[in-house]
Structures are given as C-alpha cells and as structure tokens.
Amino acid sequence: MTATVYRWSELAVDRPMERITRRRVVGANVMISHVTLERGFVVPPHSHSNEQMVCVISGALRFTLAGSERVVRAGEVLHLPGGVEHGAEAIEDSVVMDVFSPVSEKTGVDRQSEK
C-alpha cells in the first residue's frame, strides 16, 4: 500500500443535482467530498447509516435536525452520527468538505436525485 496525493482541481466533477458540484476521494473506510453549493440549494430531510462530518469552508448552511434548525457557518463542523435525520439548505453560496465513514456509494444528494 502506498500514500497517494490528490489535487481537487484535477479530480472529476459530478453534478448529482442542480446547484451543486462535487469531487470525491474514496478510500477503503472513509470518503471525503469537496462540495460547492449555490445559495438556495436544498437537500430534503433524510438519514443514512454512515457517520458524517460536515466541514463548512465558506458560506453557511441551515440544517434541520430532529425538528429543530441550526445554522452552520464557515469555520464550523457539524458531526452527524449514523441514523440521524437531517436536511440542509445553502443560505449562502458555500463550500463544504463532507467526510463519510464508512464509504458510501450514495449520499443524501444522490438519493434525492433518483426520485
């Protein structure tokens, strides 16, 4: 096994829904996604078995968590244990690093785009 360096600007971009772009690095047990969300982008409430860390690099997102709302801004990290229902709205243009463990082929965004 060897270490690998990735450059975000060289990774493939996918667009699972309008108003969002994403690049991902997938390891054996963890996945990190560089996500750009346009203001007004909404992910309806959902849950998944994966643990998730949402690291807001710039902008701000409003999360719905168990019926309450929480705004997470640049410089903050939201920890979502597996099974916790959550939804989000980009209240500003935002850049987020999402970390999932274990690796998930489909995230809440992918599940919503299938409907």
Contact map, one row per residue, 1 for C-alpha under 8 A:
1110000000000000000000000000000000000000000000000000000000000000000000000000000000000000000000000000000000000000000
1111000000000000000000000000000000000000000000000000000000000000000000000000000000000000000000000000000000000000000
1111100000000000000000000000000000000000000000000000000000000000000000000000000000000000000000000000000000000000000
0111110000000000000000000000000000000000000000000000000000000000000000000000000000000000000000000000000000000000000
0011111000000000000000000000000000000000000000000000000000000000000000000000000000000000000000000000000000000000000
0001111101100000000000001000000000000000000000000000000000000000000000000000000000000000000000000000000000000000000
0000111111100000000000000000000000000000000000000000000000000000000000000000000000000000000000000000000000000000000
0000011111100000000000100000000001000000000000000000000000000000000000000000000000000000000000000000000000000000000
0000001111100000000000000000000000000000000000000000000000000000000000000000000000000000000000000000000000000000000
0000011111110000000000000000000000000000000000000000000000000000000000000000000000000000000000000000000000000000000
0000011111111000000000110000000000000000000000000000000000000000000000000000000000000000000000000000000000000000000
0000000001111100000000110000000000000000000000000000000000000000000000000000000000000000000000000000000000000000000
0000000000111110000011100000000000000000000000000000000000000000000000000000000000000000000000000000000000000000000
0000000000011111000011100000000000000000000000000000000000000000000000000000000000000000000000000000000000000000000
0000000000001111110111000000000000000000000000000000000000000000000000000000000000000000000000000000000000000000000
0000000000000111110110000000000000000000000000000000000000000000000000000000000000000000000000000000000000001100100
0000000000000011111100000000000000000000000000000000000000000000000000000000000000000000000000000000000000001100100
0000000000000011111100000000000000000000100000000000000000000000000000000000000000000000000000000000000000000000000
0000000000000000111110000000000000001110100000000000000000000000000000000000000000000000000000000000000000000000000
0000000000000011111111000000000000111100100000000000000000000000000000000000000000000000000000000000000000000000000
0000000000001111001111100000000000111000000000000000000000000000000000000000000000000000000000000000000000000000000
0000000000001110000111110000000011110000000000000000000000000000000000000000000000000000000000000000000000000000000
0000000100111100000011111000000011100000000000000000000000000000000000000000000000000000000000000000000000000000000
0000000000110000000001111100001111000000000000000000000000000000000000000000000000000000000000000000000000000000000
0000010000000000000000111110001110000000000000000000000000000000000000000000000000000000000000000000000000000000000
0000000000000000000000011111011100000000000000000000000000000000000000000000000000000000000000000000001000000000000
0000000000000000000000001111111000000000000000000000000000000000000000000000000000000000000000000000001000000000000
0000000000000000000000000111110000000000000000000000000000000000000000000000000000000000000000000000001000000000000
0000000000000000000000000011111000000000000000000000000000000000000000000000000000000000000000000000111000000000000
0000000000000000000000000111111100000000000000000000000000000000000000000000000000000000000000000011111000000000000
0000000000000000000000011110111110000000000000000000000000000000000000000000000000000000000000000011111100000000000
0000000000000000000000011100011111000000000000000000000000000000000000000000000000000000000000001111000000000000000
0000000000000000000001111000001111100000000000000000000000000000000000000000000000000000000000011110000000000000000
0000000100000000000001110000000111110000000000000000000000000000000000000000000000000000000000111100000000000000000
0000000000000000000111100000000011111000000000000000000000000000000000000000000000000000000000111100000000000000000
0000000000000000000111000000000001111100000000000000000000000000000000000000000000000000000011110000000000000000000
0000000000000000001110000000000000111110100000000000000000000000000000000000000000000000010011110000000000000000000
0000000000000000001100000000000000011111100000000000000000000000000000000000000000000000010111000000000000000000000
0000000000000000001000000000000000001111100000000000000000000000000000000000000000000000111111000000000000000000000
0000000000000000000000000000000000000111110000000000000000000000000000000000000000000000111100000000000000000000000
0000000000000000011100000000000000001111111000000000000000000000000000000000000000000000110000000000000000000000000
0000000000000000000000000000000000000001111100000000000000000000000000000000000000000011110000000000000000000000000
0000000000000000000000000000000000000000111110000000000000000000000000000000000000000011100000000000000000011001000
0000000000000000000000000000000000000000011111000000000000000000000000000000000000000111000000000000000000000001000
0000000000000000000000000000000000000000001111100000000000000001000000000000000000001111000000000000000000000000000
0000000000000000000000000000000000000000000111110000000000000000000000000000000000001110000000000000000000010000000
0000000000000000000000000000000000000000000011111000000000000000000000000000000001111100000000000000000000010000000
0000000000000000000000000000000000000000000001111100000000000000000000000000000001111000000000000000000000110000000
0000000000000000000000000000000000000000000000111110000000000000000000000000000001100000000000000000000000000000000
0000000000000000000000000000000000000000000000011111000000000000000000000000000011100000000000000001111100000000000
0000000000000000000000000000000000000000000000001111100000000000000000000000001111000000000000000001110000000000000
0000000000000000000000000000000000000000000000000111110000000000000000000000001111000000000000000111100000000000000
0000000000000000000000000000000000000000000000000011111000000000000000000000111100000000000000000111000000000000000
0000000000000000000000000000000000000000000000000001111100000000000000000000111100000000000000011110000000000000000
0000000000000000000000000000000000000000000000000000111110000000000000000111110000000000000000011100000000000000000
0000000000000000000000000000000000000000000000000000011111110000000000011111100000000000000001111000000000000000000
0000000000000000000000000000000000000000000000000000001111100000000000001111000000000000000001111000000000000000000
0000000000000000000000000000000000000000000000000000000111110000000000001110000000000000000011110000000000000000000
0000000000000000000000000000000000000000000000000000000111111000000000001100000000000000011111100000000000000000000
0000000000000000000000000000000000000000000000000000000101111100000000111100000000000000011111000000000000000000000
0000000000000000000000000000000000000000000000000000000000111110000000111000000000000001111101000000000000000000000
0000000000000000000000000000000000000000000000000000000000011111000011110000000000000001111000000000000000000000000
0000000000000000000000000000000000000000000000000000000000001111100011110000000000000111100000000000000000000000000
0000000000000000000000000000000000000000000010000000000000000111111111000000000000000111000000000000000000000000000
0000000000000000000000000000000000000000000000000000000000000011111111000000000000011110000000000000000000000000000
0000000000000000000000000000000000000000000000000000000000000001111100000000000000011100000000000000000000000000000
0000000000000000000000000000000000000000000000000000000000000001111110000000000000000000000000000000000000000000000
0000000000000000000000000000000000000000000000000000000000000001111111000000000000000000000000000000000000000000000
0000000000000000000000000000000000000000000000000000000000000111101111100000000000000000000000000000000000000000000
0000000000000000000000000000000000000000000000000000000000000111100111110000000000000000000000000000000000000000000
0000000000000000000000000000000000000000000000000000000000011110000011111000000000000000000000000000000000000000000
0000000000000000000000000000000000000000000000000000000100011110000001111101110000000000000000000000000000000000000
0000000000000000000000000000000000000000000000000000000111111000000000111111000000000000000000000000000000000000000
0000000000000000000000000000000000000000000000000000001111110000000000011111000000000000000000000000000000000000000
0000000000000000000000000000000000000000000000000000001111000000000000001111100000000000000000000000000000000000000
0000000000000000000000000000000000000000000000000000001110000000000000011111110000000000000000000000000000000000000
0000000000000000000000000000000000000000000000000000111100000000000000010011111000000000000000000000000000000000000
0000000000000000000000000000000000000000000000000000111000000000000000010001111100000000000000000000000000000000000
0000000000000000000000000000000000000000000000000011110000000000000000000000111110000000000000000000000000000000000
0000000000000000000000000000000000000000000000000011110000000000000000000000011111010000000000000000000000000000000
0000000000000000000000000000000000000000000000000111000000000000000000000000001111110000000000000000000000000000000
0000000000000000000000000000000000000000000000111111000000000000000000000000000111110000000000000000000000000000000
0000000000000000000000000000000000000000000000111100000000000000000000000000000011111000000000000000000000000000000
0000000000000000000000000000000000000000000000110000000000000000110000000000000111111100000000000000000000000000000
0000000000000000000000000000000000000000000011110000000000000000110000000000000000111110000000000000000000000000000
0000000000000000000000000000000000000000000111100000000000000011110000000000000000011111000000000000000000000000000
0000000000000000000000000000000000000000011111000000000000000011100000000000000000001111100000000000000000000000000
0000000000000000000000000000000000000000011110000000000000001111000000000000000000000111110000000000000000000000000
0000000000000000000000000000000000000011111000000000000000001110000000000000000000000011111000000000000000000000000
0000000000000000000000000000000000001111110000000000000000111100000000000000000000000001111111000000000000000000000
0000000000000000000000000000000000000011000000000000000000111100000000000000000000000000111110000000000000000000000
0000000000000000000000000000000000000111000000000000000000111000000000000000000000000000011111000000000000000000000
0000000000000000000000000000000000011110000000000000000001110000000000000000000000000000011111100000000000000000000
0000000000000000000000000000000000011110000000000000000111111000000000000000000000000000010111110000000000000000000
0000000000000000000000000000000001111000000000000000000111100000000000000000000000000000000011111000000000000000000
0000000000000000000000000000000011111000000000000000011111000000000000000000000000000000000001111100000000000000000
0000000000000000000000000000000111100000000000000000011110000000000000000000000000000000000000111110000000000000000
0000000000000000000000000000000111100000000000000001111000000000000000000000000000000000000000011111000000000000000
0000000000000000000000000000011110000000000000000001110000000000000000000000000000000000000000001111100000000000000
0000000000000000000000000000011100000000000000000111100000000000000000000000000000000000000000000111111100000000000
0000000000000000000000000000111000000000000000000111000000000000000000000000000000000000000000000011111100000000000
0000000000000000000000000000111000000000000000000110000000000000000000000000000000000000000000000001111100000000000
0000000000000000000000000111111000000000000000000100000000000000000000000000000000000000000000000001111110000000000
0000000000000000000000000000001000000000000000000100000000000000000000000000000000000000000000000001111111100000000
0000000000000000000000000000000000000000000000000000000000000000000000000000000000000000000000000000001111100000000
0000000000000000000000000000000000000000000000000000000000000000000000000000000000000000000000000000000111111110000
0000000000000000000000000000000000000000000000010000000000000000000000000000000000000000000000000000000111111110000
0000000000000000000000000000000000000000001001110000000000000000000000000000000000000000000000000000000001111111000
0000000000000001100000000000000000000000001000000000000000000000000000000000000000000000000000000000000001111111100
0000000000000001100000000000000000000000000000000000000000000000000000000000000000000000000000000000000001111111110
0000000000000000000000000000000000000000000000000000000000000000000000000000000000000000000000000000000001111111111
0000000000000000000000000000000000000000001100000000000000000000000000000000000000000000000000000000000000011111111
0000000000000001100000000000000000000000000000000000000000000000000000000000000000000000000000000000000000001111111
0000000000000000000000000000000000000000000000000000000000000000000000000000000000000000000000000000000000000111111
0000000000000000000000000000000000000000000000000000000000000000000000000000000000000000000000000000000000000011111
